[in-house]
Amino acid sequence: MTLRVPKAELAPELRDALVEQLGAVPEPVEVLWNHPELAEANQKFAARVAECEAADASLKTFAHMAVAAQVGCGWCLDVNYFHALNQKLDLNKASQVPRWREAEVFTPLERDVLKYAEAMTNTPPTVTDDLSARLLERLGPAALVELTVFIGFANLAARCNLAHGIASQGYSDACGIPLASRPGKPAA
């Protein structure tokens, strides 16, 4: 994939902080920085959503990976696999998110969360009352709202990255487990 929007020059302190935190400057940040006001708003919103703790972090990470796999955002799948490593999540599960229906490693709750992420990502969305009720019963209202907003943000990020031509930057290389490909699709 070819980058469709040029990278903007970042302030040295921001560039240095990102390199220290992630080992490289994420291309989505460099592209969004062409519009600094929007880039800052995006970073603030992403940080605020990530800080919320009503929904389990592993469920949110797996949900974002399910969105990325469905939409085809290699960058999102790659960076979320890296996050899974840093969050000390089960890397075997993380590697299987793109093929979660065939994998036997997920709990019933994780399966419902992955199904919910895909249902929200479908166009038009295919979320059912039954699925929402099961998640509401298991997670509670605050966690379900948080998960829903998180998945919505994952869709925003994945679709923007694809439109901008942003591809994987190799963050998951540090994890040592290759990402599984989604059935019928090549690995991200």
C-alpha positions as CSV (number, residue, x, y, z in Angstrom):
1,M,0.0,0.0,0.0
2,T,1.3,3.5,-0.9
3,L,0.9,6.4,1.5
4,R,-1.7,8.7,0.0
5,V,-1.1,11.7,2.2
6,P,2.4,13.0,2.9
7,K,3.9,12.8,6.4
8,A,4.0,16.1,8.2
9,E,7.0,17.3,10.2
10,L,6.5,16.8,14.0
11,A,7.9,18.9,16.7
12,P,11.1,17.3,17.9
13,E,9.8,16.8,21.5
14,L,6.7,14.9,20.2
15,R,8.8,12.9,17.7
16,D,11.2,11.9,20.5
17,A,8.4,11.0,22.9
18,L,6.8,8.7,20.4
19,V,10.1,7.1,19.5
20,E,10.8,6.5,23.2
21,Q,7.3,5.1,23.8
22,L,6.9,3.0,20.7
23,G,10.3,2.7,19.0
24,A,9.1,4.6,16.0
25,V,6.8,7.4,15.1
26,P,3.4,6.0,14.1
27,E,2.6,6.9,10.5
28,P,-1.1,7.8,11.4
29,V,0.3,10.5,13.7
30,E,2.6,11.9,11.0
31,V,-0.2,12.0,8.5
32,L,-2.8,13.5,10.9
33,W,-0.3,16.1,11.9
34,N,-0.9,17.8,8.5
35,H,-3.9,19.2,10.4
36,P,-2.4,19.8,13.9
37,E,-5.7,20.8,15.5
38,L,-7.4,17.6,14.4
39,A,-4.3,15.5,15.3
40,E,-4.3,16.9,18.8
41,A,-8.1,16.3,19.2
42,N,-7.7,12.7,17.9
43,Q,-4.8,12.1,20.3
44,K,-6.8,13.5,23.3
45,F,-9.9,11.5,22.5
46,A,-7.9,8.3,21.9
47,A,-6.1,8.8,25.2
48,R,-9.3,9.5,27.1
49,V,-11.1,6.4,25.7
50,A,-8.0,4.3,26.5
51,E,-8.0,5.6,30.1
52,C,-11.5,4.3,30.8
53,E,-11.6,1.2,32.9
54,A,-15.2,0.0,33.0
55,A,-14.4,-2.5,30.2
56,D,-11.6,-4.9,30.5
57,A,-8.5,-3.8,28.6
58,S,-8.1,-7.2,27.0
59,L,-11.6,-7.2,25.6
60,K,-11.0,-3.7,24.1
61,T,-7.8,-4.7,22.5
62,F,-9.3,-7.9,21.1
63,A,-12.3,-5.9,19.8
64,H,-10.0,-3.4,18.1
65,M,-8.1,-6.3,16.5
66,A,-11.4,-7.8,15.3
67,V,-12.3,-4.4,13.6
68,A,-8.8,-4.2,12.1
69,A,-9.0,-7.7,10.7
70,Q,-12.5,-7.2,9.3
71,V,-11.7,-3.8,7.7
72,G,-8.3,-4.9,6.6
73,C,-6.2,-2.4,8.5
74,G,-2.8,-4.0,8.9
75,W,-1.5,-1.1,10.9
76,C,-4.2,-1.4,13.5
77,L,-3.8,-5.1,13.8
78,D,0.0,-4.8,14.0
79,V,0.0,-2.1,16.7
80,N,-2.7,-3.8,18.7
81,Y,-0.7,-7.0,18.7
82,F,2.2,-4.9,20.1
83,H,-0.2,-3.5,22.8
84,A,-1.3,-7.0,23.6
85,L,2.4,-7.9,24.4
86,N,2.8,-4.7,26.5
87,Q,-0.5,-5.4,28.3
88,K,0.7,-9.0,29.0
89,L,-2.3,-10.5,27.3
90,D,-2.4,-14.0,26.1
91,L,-0.5,-13.7,22.8
92,N,-1.9,-17.0,21.5
93,K,-5.4,-15.5,21.8
94,A,-4.2,-12.2,20.3
95,S,-2.7,-14.0,17.3
96,Q,-6.0,-15.8,16.7
97,V,-8.3,-12.8,16.7
98,P,-8.5,-12.6,12.9
99,R,-9.8,-16.2,12.8
100,W,-11.6,-16.2,16.2
101,R,-14.6,-18.3,14.9
102,E,-12.3,-21.2,14.1
103,A,-10.0,-20.8,17.1
104,E,-10.8,-22.6,20.3
105,V,-8.9,-20.3,22.7
106,F,-11.6,-17.7,23.4
107,T,-14.1,-17.7,26.3
108,P,-17.8,-17.2,25.5
109,L,-17.6,-13.6,26.7
110,E,-14.6,-12.9,24.4
111,R,-16.5,-14.5,21.5
112,D,-19.4,-12.2,22.1
113,V,-17.2,-9.2,22.2
114,L,-15.5,-10.2,19.0
115,K,-18.9,-10.9,17.4
116,Y,-20.1,-7.4,18.7
117,A,-17.0,-5.7,17.2
118,E,-17.7,-7.3,13.8
119,A,-21.4,-6.6,14.0
120,M,-20.7,-2.9,14.7
121,T,-18.2,-2.9,11.8
122,N,-20.6,-4.3,9.2
123,T,-22.2,-1.9,6.8
124,P,-25.0,-1.6,7.8
125,P,-24.3,-2.7,11.4
126,T,-25.8,-6.0,12.4
127,V,-25.8,-5.8,16.2
128,T,-28.7,-7.8,17.5
129,D,-30.8,-7.2,20.6
130,D,-29.8,-10.7,21.9
131,L,-26.1,-10.0,21.6
132,S,-26.5,-6.6,23.2
133,A,-28.5,-8.2,26.1
134,R,-25.9,-10.9,26.7
135,L,-23.1,-8.3,26.8
136,L,-25.1,-5.9,29.0
137,E,-25.8,-8.8,31.5
138,R,-22.1,-9.8,31.7
139,L,-20.5,-6.4,31.5
140,G,-23.0,-3.9,32.9
141,P,-24.1,-0.6,31.2
142,A,-20.9,1.4,31.7
143,A,-18.6,-1.3,30.3
144,L,-20.9,-1.9,27.3
145,V,-21.1,1.8,26.5
146,E,-17.3,2.0,26.9
147,L,-16.8,-1.0,24.7
148,T,-19.2,0.4,22.1
149,V,-17.4,3.8,21.9
150,F,-14.0,2.0,21.8
151,I,-15.2,-0.1,18.8
152,G,-16.5,3.0,17.1
153,F,-13.2,4.7,17.6
154,A,-11.4,1.6,16.2
155,N,-13.6,1.8,13.1
156,L,-12.7,5.5,12.7
157,A,-8.9,4.8,13.1
158,A,-8.9,1.7,10.8
159,R,-10.9,3.3,8.0
160,C,-8.9,6.5,8.1
161,N,-5.6,4.5,8.0
162,L,-6.8,2.6,5.0
163,A,-8.0,5.7,3.2
164,H,-4.6,7.3,3.9
165,G,-2.7,4.3,2.6
166,I,-1.1,3.5,6.0
167,A,0.2,0.0,6.3
168,S,1.8,-2.1,9.0
169,Q,5.0,-0.6,10.5
170,G,6.2,-3.9,12.0
171,Y,5.3,-3.2,15.6
172,S,4.2,-6.8,16.1
173,D,7.7,-8.1,15.1
174,A,8.7,-7.7,18.8
175,C,6.0,-10.3,19.8
176,G,7.5,-13.4,18.2
177,I,4.2,-14.9,17.2
178,P,3.0,-14.3,13.7
179,L,-0.5,-12.9,13.3
180,A,-3.1,-15.4,12.0
181,S,-4.7,-14.5,8.7
182,R,-8.5,-14.1,8.5
183,P,-10.0,-17.1,6.7
184,G,-9.9,-16.3,3.0
185,K,-7.6,-13.3,3.4
186,P,-3.8,-13.0,3.5
187,A,-2.1,-12.1,6.8
188,A,-2.0,-8.4,7.6
